[in-house]
């Protein structure tokens, strides 16, 4: 199968793919131990609002032109458009949990969530293991309360994708991990290499 054909099928089906692993018995349910995933925290030097603004200025909303071209069967043009995307984009509008936690009585607590990634990078993962679609794009939250300064919290990409024990997935995950950390360090006001190149 041509690489372009494989990438087309992967990108178009990313949203509906489920893990290709099969249960070991007749039960439709099984568990996967995720104890090796480490959570990372990056404390911001900026205010909550400044940190949000810096992140959203650094990652544009996802340009879906490439995906639309693929749906139209324009494979070469679609892949070229995906490869031209910036390293990271925001897949959805920010989810604002602040009003919900305030309604629940947690006055003073702020919480925002983003989904950030790159569909071309995601296709590299999913072409190796469909289960990787569970973790691409990445999620990050920004929280603040009376005792905690503005802080990003996320699961480390190298750990999430390391679950699949696949060298090709690990190689891509290392690059994504670097990109994601540089982005959040930048948004938090720390020394950073951001903006970084997109993945080849």
Z-matrix of the N, CA and C atoms (Angstrom, degrees):
N
C 1 1.458
C 2 1.521 1 109.29
N 3 1.332 2 117.50 1 133.74
C 4 1.449 3 120.42 2 178.82
C 5 1.513 4 110.04 3 -64.28
N 6 1.349 5 115.74 4 147.47
C 7 1.463 6 120.51 5 -179.70
C 8 1.520 7 110.87 6 -59.30
N 9 1.338 8 116.89 7 -40.57
C 10 1.462 9 119.75 8 -178.79
C 11 1.522 10 111.03 9 -63.72
N 12 1.330 11 117.18 10 -37.77
C 13 1.458 12 120.74 11 178.63
C 14 1.514 13 110.98 12 -66.93
N 15 1.335 14 116.26 13 -40.82
C 16 1.456 15 120.91 14 178.42
C 17 1.516 16 110.56 15 -62.71
N 18 1.339 17 117.26 16 -45.89
C 19 1.455 18 120.26 17 -179.10
C 20 1.515 19 111.06 18 -64.53
N 21 1.311 20 117.29 19 -37.07
C 22 1.459 21 120.19 20 178.54
C 23 1.514 22 111.02 21 -60.94
N 24 1.317 23 116.90 22 -47.88
C 25 1.462 24 120.31 23 -178.19
C 26 1.513 25 111.24 24 -66.14
N 27 1.319 26 117.03 25 -36.22
C 28 1.462 27 120.63 26 -179.52
C 29 1.516 28 111.18 27 -68.49
N 30 1.326 29 116.85 28 -48.49
C 31 1.459 30 120.55 29 -177.30
C 32 1.516 31 111.30 30 -62.47
N 33 1.319 32 117.51 31 -42.41
C 34 1.455 33 120.63 32 -177.36
C 35 1.512 34 112.97 33 -69.47
N 36 1.320 35 118.10 34 -23.86
C 37 1.461 36 119.97 35 -176.50
C 38 1.514 37 112.91 36 -107.93
N 39 1.339 38 118.78 37 6.65
C 40 1.459 39 121.37 38 -175.99
C 41 1.526 40 112.74 39 -55.42
N 42 1.335 41 116.50 40 -41.00
C 43 1.451 42 119.93 41 -173.64
C 44 1.517 43 113.13 42 -70.20
N 45 1.334 44 118.12 43 -19.89
C 46 1.456 45 120.21 44 -175.40
C 47 1.517 46 113.84 45 -114.54
N 48 1.317 47 117.64 46 0.55
C 49 1.461 48 119.78 47 -178.41
C 50 1.522 49 111.14 48 -72.72
N 51 1.325 50 115.96 49 143.52
C 52 1.449 51 121.94 50 171.63
C 53 1.502 52 107.88 51 -123.48
N 54 1.328 53 115.81 52 170.08
C 55 1.455 54 119.55 53 -174.50
C 56 1.516 55 112.00 54 -60.07
N 57 1.336 56 114.51 55 139.22
C 58 1.459 57 119.73 56 -179.89
C 59 1.522 58 112.21 57 -85.07
N 60 1.346 59 117.50 58 -5.45
C 61 1.455 60 119.93 59 -179.87
C 62 1.528 61 110.18 60 -68.31
N 63 1.323 62 117.16 61 140.70
C 64 1.458 63 121.58 62 -178.50
C 65 1.528 64 110.72 63 -101.22
N 66 1.334 65 117.56 64 143.12
C 67 1.463 66 119.62 65 175.16
C 68 1.530 67 110.50 66 -59.69
N 69 1.317 68 115.94 67 154.59
C 70 1.466 69 120.67 68 -177.99
C 71 1.524 70 112.07 69 -88.57
N 72 1.322 71 118.00 70 -7.72
C 73 1.461 72 120.69 71 179.65
C 74 1.519 73 108.58 72 -141.37
N 75 1.322 74 116.78 73 -161.31
C 76 1.456 75 120.64 74 -176.79
C 77 1.519 76 113.03 75 -80.64
N 78 1.326 77 117.94 76 -9.32
C 79 1.459 78 120.44 77 -178.98
C 80 1.529 79 110.54 78 -73.67
N 81 1.343 80 117.10 79 138.54
C 82 1.469 81 119.66 80 177.06
C 83 1.524 82 112.41 81 -80.63
N 84 1.314 83 116.60 82 -3.93
C 85 1.468 84 121.09 83 -175.52
C 86 1.515 85 110.14 84 -116.85
N 87 1.321 86 116.00 85 135.58
C 88 1.453 87 120.36 86 172.96
C 89 1.518 88 108.63 87 -148.80
N 90 1.315 89 116.58 88 160.86
C 91 1.456 90 122.33 89 -177.03
C 92 1.519 91 110.56 90 -111.51
N 93 1.327 92 114.56 91 153.97
C 94 1.462 93 121.53 92 177.37
C 95 1.522 94 107.16 93 -129.28
N 96 1.316 95 117.35 94 119.72
C 97 1.454 96 122.27 95 -176.52
C 98 1.530 97 109.74 96 -74.06
N 99 1.343 98 117.04 97 119.02
C 100 1.453 99 121.43 98 -177.13
C 101 1.533 100 111.87 99 -107.41
N 102 1.319 101 117.43 100 27.82
C 103 1.463 102 120.57 101 -172.80
C 104 1.519 103 113.61 102 -66.36
N 105 1.322 104 118.52 103 -15.38
C 106 1.459 105 120.37 104 -176.76
C 107 1.529 106 112.82 105 -89.48
N 108 1.329 107 117.90 106 1.70
C 109 1.458 108 120.67 107 179.05
C 110 1.527 109 109.74 108 -82.81
N 111 1.330 110 115.59 109 125.47
C 112 1.461 111 120.41 110 178.81
C 113 1.524 112 110.17 111 -99.67
N 114 1.321 113 114.91 112 141.37
C 115 1.454 114 121.38 113 177.04
C 116 1.524 115 108.56 114 -95.78
N 117 1.319 116 116.37 115 140.22
C 118 1.463 117 120.11 116 179.94
C 119 1.525 118 110.02 117 -117.14
N 120 1.325 119 115.41 118 142.43
C 121 1.457 120 122.55 119 178.33
C 122 1.527 121 108.40 120 -121.99
N 123 1.333 122 117.17 121 133.77
C 124 1.459 123 122.43 122 175.05
C 125 1.523 124 107.43 123 -125.40
N 126 1.322 125 115.89 124 111.77
C 127 1.461 126 121.30 125 179.85
C 128 1.521 127 110.26 126 -80.43
N 129 1.314 128 116.10 127 133.59
C 130 1.454 129 120.82 128 -176.44
C 131 1.527 130 111.83 129 -87.96
N 132 1.329 131 114.65 130 145.79
C 133 1.458 132 121.58 131 172.75
C 134 1.524 133 110.84 132 -88.36
N 135 1.316 134 116.07 133 -8.52
C 136 1.466 135 121.67 134 -179.71
C 137 1.526 136 110.43 135 -97.09
N 138 1.319 137 116.60 136 170.92
C 139 1.451 138 120.36 137 170.93
C 140 1.525 139 109.01 138 -70.50
N 141 1.319 140 116.66 139 168.10
C 142 1.461 141 121.31 140 178.90
C 143 1.529 142 110.42 141 -58.02
N 144 1.339 143 116.29 142 -48.45
C 145 1.454 144 120.32 143 -177.34
C 146 1.529 145 111.31 144 -66.30
N 147 1.340 146 117.35 145 -39.00
C 148 1.461 147 120.58 146 178.48
C 149 1.527 148 111.34 147 -66.37
N 150 1.328 149 116.40 148 -37.42
C 151 1.461 150 120.42 149 179.26
C 152 1.522 151 110.36 150 -65.76
N 153 1.318 152 116.04 151 -44.44
C 154 1.469 153 119.81 152 177.38
C 155 1.522 154 110.69 153 -59.90
N 156 1.330 155 116.42 154 -46.59
C 157 1.458 156 120.09 155 -178.30
C 158 1.525 157 111.44 156 -62.67
N 159 1.330 158 116.97 157 -39.55
C 160 1.465 159 120.34 158 -179.85
C 161 1.519 160 111.61 159 -65.73
N 162 1.338 161 116.46 160 -41.19
C 163 1.467 162 119.95 161 179.19
C 164 1.526 163 110.75 162 -65.51
N 165 1.311 164 116.60 163 -47.00
C 166 1.461 165 119.78 164 -175.65
C 167 1.530 166 111.70 165 -70.43
N 168 1.329 167 117.55 166 -25.83
C 169 1.461 168 119.89 167 174.95
C 170 1.527 169 111.13 168 -74.59
N 171 1.338 170 115.82 169 -27.71
C 172 1.473 171 120.56 170 -176.68
C 173 1.519 172 112.91 171 -82.85
N 174 1.329 173 117.94 172 -28.53
C 175 1.469 174 120.86 173 -178.52
C 176 1.527 175 109.45 174 -119.88
N 177 1.321 176 117.71 175 109.34
C 178 1.464 177 120.47 176 -179.73
C 179 1.523 178 110.89 177 -72.72
N 180 1.329 179 117.24 178 160.44
C 181 1.466 180 119.25 179 171.36
C 182 1.524 181 109.71 180 -58.94
N 183 1.320 182 116.01 181 147.21
C 184 1.460 183 120.60 182 -177.29
C 185 1.523 184 111.24 183 -60.32
N 186 1.315 185 115.82 184 127.07
C 187 1.463 186 122.04 185 173.31
C 188 1.533 187 107.51 186 -82.42
N 189 1.311 188 117.01 187 115.46
C 190 1.467 189 121.33 188 -173.64
C 191 1.530 190 113.51 189 -93.51
N 192 1.321 191 117.04 190 11.32
C 193 1.470 192 119.86 191 -178.57
C 194 1.523 193 111.68 192 -55.99
N 195 1.331 194 116.99 193 -45.06
C 196 1.456 195 120.73 194 -178.66
C 197 1.517 196 112.23 195 -61.67
N 198 1.326 197 116.73 196 -41.58
C 199 1.462 198 120.51 197 178.89
C 200 1.524 199 111.03 198 -65.09
N 201 1.334 200 116.32 199 -39.73
C 202 1.462 201 119.67 200 179.00
C 203 1.526 202 110.96 201 -65.00
N 204 1.320 203 117.11 202 -39.63
C 205 1.467 204 120.37 203 178.46
C 206 1.529 205 110.96 204 -63.96
N 207 1.333 206 116.36 205 -39.37
C 208 1.463 207 119.46 206 177.76
C 209 1.524 208 110.95 207 -64.16
N 210 1.327 209 116.79 208 -40.25
C 211 1.469 210 120.27 209 178.84
C 212 1.524 211 111.23 210 -63.26
N 213 1.320 212 116.06 211 -28.97
C 214 1.460 213 120.78 212 178.88
C 215 1.527 214 112.48 213 -84.48
N 216 1.323 215 115.94 214 1.18
C 217 1.449 216 120.31 215 179.18
C 218 1.514 217 114.35 216 84.45
N 219 1.324 218 117.37 217 8.61
C 220 1.466 219 122.03 218 179.74
C 221 1.527 220 108.69 219 -91.20
N 222 1.328 221 114.56 220 76.42
C 223 1.454 222 121.13 221 -169.92
C 224 1.519 223 113.66 222 -61.89
N 225 1.306 224 117.07 223 -52.41
C 226 1.462 225 120.00 224 -175.42
C 227 1.526 226 111.09 225 -63.17
N 228 1.344 227 116.28 226 -44.56
C 229 1.460 228 119.53 227 179.77
C 230 1.526 229 110.99 228 -65.07
N 231 1.334 230 115.92 229 -39.85
C 232 1.456 231 120.05 230 -179.32
C 233 1.515 232 112.72 231 -64.03
N 234 1.333 233 116.39 232 -45.71
C 235 1.462 234 119.80 233 179.56
C 236 1.521 235 111.04 234 -65.27
N 237 1.336 236 116.33 235 -37.65
C 238 1.467 237 119.65 236 178.01
C 239 1.523 238 110.53 237 -62.83
N 240 1.329 239 116.67 238 -40.07
C 241 1.469 240 120.45 239 178.96
C 242 1.527 241 111.13 240 -66.54
N 243 1.340 242 117.34 241 -39.12
C 244 1.460 243 120.44 242 178.30
C 245 1.523 244 111.11 243 -66.07
N 246 1.321 245 117.07 244 -41.01
C 247 1.452 246 120.93 245 -179.52
C 248 1.526 247 111.93 246 -68.26
N 249 1.330 248 116.61 247 -21.36
C 250 1.464 249 120.88 248 -179.96
C 251 1.525 250 112.84 249 -86.00
N 252 1.327 251 117.35 250 -5.21
C 253 1.467 252 120.57 251 179.78
C 254 1.524 253 110.70 252 -65.36
N 255 1.336 254 117.06 253 154.78
C 256 1.472 255 118.75 254 173.08
C 257 1.519 256 110.30 255 -64.10
N 258 1.331 257 116.10 256 167.75
C 259 1.466 258 120.33 257 -176.42
C 260 1.521 259 112.12 258 -54.58
N 261 1.321 260 117.11 259 -42.04
C 262 1.462 261 121.48 260 -177.79
C 263 1.524 262 110.04 261 -139.29
N 264 1.321 263 115.36 262 143.65
C 265 1.459 264 122.10 263 176.25
C 266 1.517 265 108.90 264 -136.72
N 267 1.323 266 115.59 265 163.11
C 268 1.458 267 121.24 266 176.25
C 269 1.520 268 109.21 267 -90.84
N 270 1.334 269 116.42 268 123.00
C 271 1.469 270 120.58 269 -174.34
C 272 1.522 271 112.53 270 -80.10
N 273 1.320 272 118.05 271 -29.23
C 274 1.461 273 121.65 272 -177.14
C 275 1.523 274 108.79 273 -139.57
N 276 1.351 275 117.60 274 160.52
C 277 1.467 276 118.51 275 172.00
C 278 1.532 277 109.91 276 -60.26
N 279 1.324 278 115.72 277 151.85
C 280 1.459 279 120.11 278 -178.89
C 281 1.531 280 110.52 279 -56.56
N 282 1.323 281 115.93 280 140.05
C 283 1.466 282 120.90 281 173.06
C 284 1.529 283 107.62 282 -93.20
N 285 1.320 284 116.17 283 121.14
C 286 1.466 285 121.31 284 -177.34
C 287 1.522 286 109.78 285 -102.75
N 288 1.338 287 115.30 286 106.42
C 289 1.462 288 120.42 287 179.73
C 290 1.528 289 112.28 288 -91.98
N 291 1.330 290 117.20 289 -0.77
C 292 1.460 291 120.55 290 -174.69
C 293 1.522 292 111.66 291 -59.06
N 294 1.327 293 116.40 292 -46.53
C 295 1.459 294 119.28 293 -178.47
C 296 1.521 295 111.27 294 -64.72
N 297 1.328 296 117.03 295 -34.40
C 298 1.459 297 120.26 296 -179.14
C 299 1.524 298 111.64 297 -68.62
N 300 1.346 299 116.69 298 -45.00
C 301 1.464 300 118.47 299 -178.95
C 302 1.518 301 110.80 300 -71.07
N 303 1.341 302 117.07 301 -30.35
C 304 1.468 303 119.84 302 176.30
C 305 1.517 304 109.90 303 -66.81
N 306 1.318 305 116.41 304 -41.78
C 307 1.465 306 120.79 305 178.12
C 308 1.522 307 110.99 306 -62.95
N 309 1.339 308 116.15 307 -28.94
C 310 1.461 309 120.86 308 -179.75
C 311 1.523 310 112.12 309 -83.53
N 312 1.324 311 116.67 310 4.23
C 313 1.453 312 120.37 311 176.25
C 314 1.504 313 115.54 312 99.42
N 315 1.337 314 118.18 313 -1.10
C 316 1.465 315 121.35 314 -178.90
C 317 1.529 316 109.27 315 -91.40
N 318 1.331 317 115.81 316 68.03
C 319 1.457 318 121.56 317 -178.05
C 320 1.524 319 109.87 318 -64.97
N 321 1.335 320 116.34 319 134.53
C 322 1.456 321 120.39 320 178.52
C 323 1.513 322 114.12 321 95.22
N 324 1.319 323 117.35 322 -8.95
C 325 1.464 324 120.28 323 178.78
C 326 1.523 325 109.76 324 -92.46
N 327 1.339 326 116.07 325 133.16
C 328 1.454 327 121.96 326 177.42
C 329 1.524 328 109.11 327 -118.07
N 330 1.327 329 116.19 328 142.74
C 331 1.466 330 119.84 329 -179.30
C 332 1.529 331 109.94 330 -153.52
N 333 1.337 332 115.63 331 123.45
C 334 1.456 333 122.60 332 176.57
C 335 1.524 334 108.96 333 -126.13
N 336 1.333 335 116.43 334 148.49
C 337 1.461 336 120.40 335 179.23
C 338 1.528 337 110.21 336 -132.36
N 339 1.346 338 114.96 337 137.98
C 340 1.460 339 121.60 338 175.60
C 341 1.526 340 110.11 339 -123.90
N 342 1.333 341 116.00 340 154.82
C 343 1.454 342 122.68 341 167.92
C 344 1.524 343 106.87 342 -114.42
N 345 1.324 344 115.93 343 118.54
C 346 1.457 345 121.63 344 -170.74
C 347 1.525 346 109.88 345 -129.14
N 348 1.325 347 116.15 346 137.24
C 349 1.455 348 119.05 347 179.03
C 350 1.506 349 112.25 348 177.92
N 351 1.314 350 115.38 349 -156.38
C 352 1.456 351 122.78 350 -178.90
C 353 1.527 352 107.27 351 -150.38
N 354 1.338 353 119.02 352 122.82
C 355 1.470 354 120.11 353 -176.10
C 356 1.524 355 113.60 354 -62.47
N 357 1.320 356 117.40 355 -32.47
C 358 1.460 357 119.63 356 178.96
C 359 1.527 358 110.11 357 -67.96
N 360 1.348 359 115.92 358 -41.33
C 361 1.469 360 120.12 359 175.47
C 362 1.520 361 110.62 360 -63.51
N 363 1.333 362 116.38 361 -43.19
C 364 1.467 363 120.14 362 179.48
C 365 1.520 364 111.35 363 -59.58
N 366 1.332 365 116.37 364 -38.40
C 367 1.462 366 120.12 365 179.78
C 368 1.521 367 111.51 366 -63.48
N 369 1.332 368 116.56 367 -33.05
C 370 1.465 369 119.90 368 177.38
C 371 1.525 370 110.56 369 -62.56
N 372 1.326 371 116.43 370 -39.24
C 373 1.465 372 120.48 371 177.63
C 374 1.528 373 111.23 372 -68.34
N 375 1.337 374 115.09 373 -52.12
C 376 1.458 375 120.61 374 -171.20
C 377 1.525 376 111.86 375 -67.99
N 378 1.334 377 117.18 376 -27.00
C 379 1.460 378 119.34 377 177.47
C 380 1.527 379 111.24 378 -66.48
N 381 1.334 380 116.38 379 -20.29
C 382 1.467 381 121.32 380 177.90
C 383 1.523 382 112.25 381 -93.08
N 384 1.336 383 115.86 382 -37.14
C 385 1.471 384 120.15 383 -179.49
C 386 1.520 385 108.05 384 -156.78
N 387 1.326 386 116.74 385 119.67
C 388 1.462 387 120.94 386 -177.20
C 389 1.522 388 112.11 387 -59.71
N 390 1.321 389 117.96 388 -27.90
C 391 1.457 390 121.44 389 179.87
C 392 1.511 391 113.51 390 -62.30
N 393 1.333 392 117.01 391 -20.83
C 394 1.462 393 120.68 392 179.62
C 395 1.524 394 111.80 393 -65.18
N 396 1.339 395 117.53 394 -18.00
C 397 1.465 396 120.66 395 177.88
C 398 1.523 397 111.53 396 -63.37
N 399 1.328 398 117.75 397 -17.81
C 400 1.460 399 120.98 398 177.03
C 401 1.525 400 111.58 399 -66.54
N 402 1.314 401 117.84 400 -23.96
C 403 1.464 402 121.11 401 -171.14
C 404 1.529 403 113.67 402 -117.22
N 405 1.292 404 118.56 403 4.30
C 406 1.461 405 121.90 404 177.67
C 407 1.527 406 108.59 405 -127.07
N 408 1.328 407 118.55 406 120.76
C 409 1.455 408 127.76 407 7.10
C 410 1.522 409 112.87 408 -75.23
N 411 1.328 410 114.94 409 169.09
C 412 1.449 411 122.33 410 179.57
C 413 1.528 412 110.57 411 -81.55
N 414 1.316 413 115.28 412 153.46
C 415 1.469 414 120.30 413 175.19
C 416 1.528 415 109.62 414 -112.36
N 417 1.316 416 115.33 415 141.89
C 418 1.463 417 121.19 416 175.05
C 419 1.525 418 107.75 417 -140.88
N 420 1.331 419 116.12 418 144.12
C 421 1.458 420 120.53 419 175.75
C 422 1.518 421 109.55 420 -119.64
N 423 1.315 422 115.48 421 149.52
C 424 1.456 423 122.99 422 173.29
C 425 1.515 424 106.52 423 -116.24
N 426 1.331 425 116.32 424 122.26
C 427 1.458 426 120.61 425 -176.25
C 428 1.524 427 110.33 426 -126.01
N 429 1.317 428 115.20 427 155.89
C 430 1.457 429 122.42 428 174.60
C 431 1.521 430 108.20 429 -157.88
N 432 1.335 431 117.42 430 139.91
C 433 1.455 432 121.49 431 171.73
C 434 1.523 433 108.81 432 -148.11
N 435 1.319 434 116.63 433 -167.81
C 436 1.460 435 120.62 434 -174.85
C 437 1.526 436 112.76 435 -64.16
N 438 1.324 437 117.95 436 -23.31
C 439 1.470 438 120.63 437 -176.94
C 440 1.526 439 113.00 438 -113.36
N 441 1.325 440 117.17 439 -8.23
C 442 1.468 441 120.90 440 -176.03
C 443 1.517 442 110.03 441 -123.49
N 444 1.339 443 118.40 442 124.05
C 445 1.458 444 120.48 443 175.83
C 446 1.526 445 109.78 444 -69.39
N 447 1.327 446 119.36 445 169.16
C 448 1.472 447 120.51 446 178.57
C 449 1.530 448 110.68 447 -52.58
N 450 1.320 449 116.10 448 123.83
C 451 1.462 450 120.76 449 -173.44
C 452 1.520 451 110.58 450 -141.32
N 453 1.347 452 115.67 451 130.45
C 454 1.460 453 120.46 452 171.22
C 455 1.522 454 108.96 453 -81.69
N 456 1.318 455 116.05 454 141.74
C 457 1.463 456 121.70 455 177.27
C 458 1.523 457 108.43 456 -134.75
N 459 1.348 458 116.12 457 131.61
C 460 1.460 459 119.79 458 -179.43
C 461 1.523 460 109.98 459 -160.25
N 462 1.328 461 115.67 460 159.54
C 463 1.463 462 121.73 461 173.47
C 464 1.523 463 108.33 462 -84.00
N 465 1.316 464 116.74 463 134.63
C 466 1.462 465 120.26 464 -175.95
C 467 1.534 466 110.65 465 -64.43
N 468 1.331 467 117.96 466 126.19
C 469 1.466 468 120.16 467 -179.76
C 470 1.526 469 113.56 468 -56.51
N 471 1.337 470 117.98 469 -37.95
C 472 1.468 471 119.15 470 -178.98
C 473 1.518 472 111.44 471 -63.40
N 474 1.335 473 116.67 472 -29.13
C 475 1.466 474 119.89 473 178.32
C 476 1.525 475 110.97 474 -80.47
N 477 1.328 476 116.62 475 -42.52
C 478 1.473 477 120.21 476 179.45
C 479 1.525 478 110.87 477 -57.67
N 480 1.322 479 116.04 478 -51.17
C 481 1.463 480 119.61 479 -176.39
C 482 1.522 481 112.26 480 -82.46
N 483 1.327 482 116.55 481 -15.77
C 484 1.460 483 119.86 482 174.41
C 485 1.515 484 112.86 483 -66.94
N 486 1.342 485 116.28 484 -16.77
C 487 1.460 486 120.74 485 178.49
C 488 1.527 487 112.15 486 -59.42
N 489 1.332 488 116.34 487 -25.86
C 490 1.463 489 119.64 488 -173.15
C 491 1.526 490 113.16 489 -86.21
N 492 1.335 491 116.27 490 -9.21
C 493 1.473 492 121.00 491 175.74
C 494 1.529 493 111.55 492 49.74
N 495 1.315 494 113.84 493 49.54
C 496 1.461 495 122.01 494 -178.31
C 497 1.520 496 107.59 495 -128.74
N 498 1.331 497 117.46 496 121.10
C 499 1.456 498 120.29 497 -175.10
C 500 1.519 499 112.82 498 -60.45
N 501 1.325 500 117.55 499 -40.39
C 502 1.457 501 119.84 500 -179.44
C 503 1.528 502 110.55 501 -64.36
N 504 1.324 503 116.64 502 -39.98
C 505 1.460 504 120.39 503 176.36
C 506 1.527 505 110.05 504 -65.74
N 507 1.326 506 116.93 505 -42.79
C 508 1.465 507 120.70 506 -179.36
C 509 1.525 508 111.59 507 -61.86
N 510 1.337 509 116.54 508 -40.26
C 511 1.463 510 120.03 509 -179.02
C 512 1.529 511 110.85 510 -62.23
N 513 1.326 512 116.46 511 -43.06
C 514 1.466 513 120.28 512 178.49
C 515 1.531 514 109.99 513 -68.65
N 516 1.327 515 117.10 514 -39.37
C 517 1.457 516 121.72 515 -178.56
C 518 1.525 517 111.92 516 -62.23
N 519 1.313 518 117.40 517 -35.74
C 520 1.465 519 120.33 518 179.00
C 521 1.523 520 111.03 519 -63.89
N 522 1.328 521 116.64 520 -40.16
C 523 1.461 522 120.22 521 178.08
C 524 1.526 523 109.96 522 -67.93
N 525 1.337 524 116.83 523 -45.14
C 526 1.461 525 121.05 524 179.43
C 527 1.526 526 110.86 525 -62.01
N 528 1.327 527 116.90 526 -40.28
C 529 1.459 528 121.20 527 178.89
C 530 1.532 529 110.07 528 -59.48
N 531 1.315 530 116.15 529 -44.34
C 532 1.468 531 121.00 530 178.86
C 533 1.529 532 110.63 531 -62.82
N 534 1.334 533 116.93 532 -47.90
C 535 1.464 534 121.02 533 -179.71
C 536 1.525 535 111.23 534 -58.05
N 537 1.334 536 116.03 535 -46.02
C 538 1.460 537 121.53 536 -175.35
C 539 1.527 538 111.04 537 -66.66
N 540 1.320 539 116.54 538 -42.31
C 541 1.462 540 120.14 539 179.16
C 542 1.524 541 111.43 540 -65.91
N 543 1.331 542 117.07 541 -40.99
C 544 1.465 543 119.63 542 179.59
C 545 1.527 544 110.80 543 -64.43
N 546 1.322 545 116.84 544 -38.96
C 547 1.464 546 121.29 545 177.12
C 548 1.526 547 111.07 546 -59.86
N 549 1.323 548 116.89 547 -49.96
C 550 1.459 549 120.53 548 -174.97
C 551 1.526 550 111.93 549 -71.77
N 552 1.323 551 117.21 550 -34.35
C 553 1.465 552 119.78 551 173.98
C 554 1.527 553 110.28 552 -61.52
N 555 1.329 554 116.10 553 -42.71
C 556 1.461 555 120.58 554 177.52
C 557 1.525 556 110.78 555 -60.63
N 558 1.330 557 116.46 556 -50.57
C 559 1.465 558 120.24 557 -177.92
C 560 1.531 559 111.68 558 -61.77
N 561 1.333 560 116.23 559 -29.72
C 562 1.457 561 121.03 560 -178.59
C 563 1.529 562 112.56 561 -86.55
N 564 1.334 563 116.97 562 1.25
C 565 1.452 564 120.16 563 175.61
C 566 1.511 565 115.58 564 84.27
N 567 1.329 566 117.55 565 19.69
C 568 1.461 567 122.04 566 179.80
C 569 1.531 568 110.34 567 -102.96
N 570 1.344 569 117.51 568 162.32
C 571 1.468 570 119.48 569 174.85
C 572 1.530 571 110.59 570 -55.02
N 573 1.327 572 116.17 571 137.25
C 574 1.464 573 120.31 572 -172.66
C 575 1.520 574 109.71 573 -156.99
N 576 1.330 575 115.59 574 156.44
C 577 1.465 576 121.99 575 176.01
C 578 1.539 577 111.13 576 -92.06
N 579 1.324 578 117.30 577 2.34
C 580 1.460 579 120.53 578 -177.17
C 581 1.529 580 110.86 579 -66.80
N 582 1.343 581 119.43 580 139.89
C 583 1.467 582 128.20 581 2.69
C 584 1.533 583 111.75 582 -79.40
N 585 1.324 584 114.44 583 148.08
C 586 1.457 585 120.92 584 -179.58
C 587 1.519 586 109.32 585 -111.90
N 588 1.326 587 117.82 586 159.32
C 589 1.476 588 120.26 587 -179.96
C 590 1.533 589 111.27 588 -66.98
N 591 1.322 590 114.77 589 152.43
C 592 1.455 591 119.59 590 172.28
C 593 1.513 592 109.81 591 -69.47
N 594 1.316 593 115.92 592 160.26
C 595 1.454 594 120.54 593 -179.44
C 596 1.527 595 110.14 594 -71.98
N 597 1.339 596 118.55 595 134.44
C 598 1.475 597 120.05 596 -179.55
C 599 1.518 598 111.90 597 -68.52
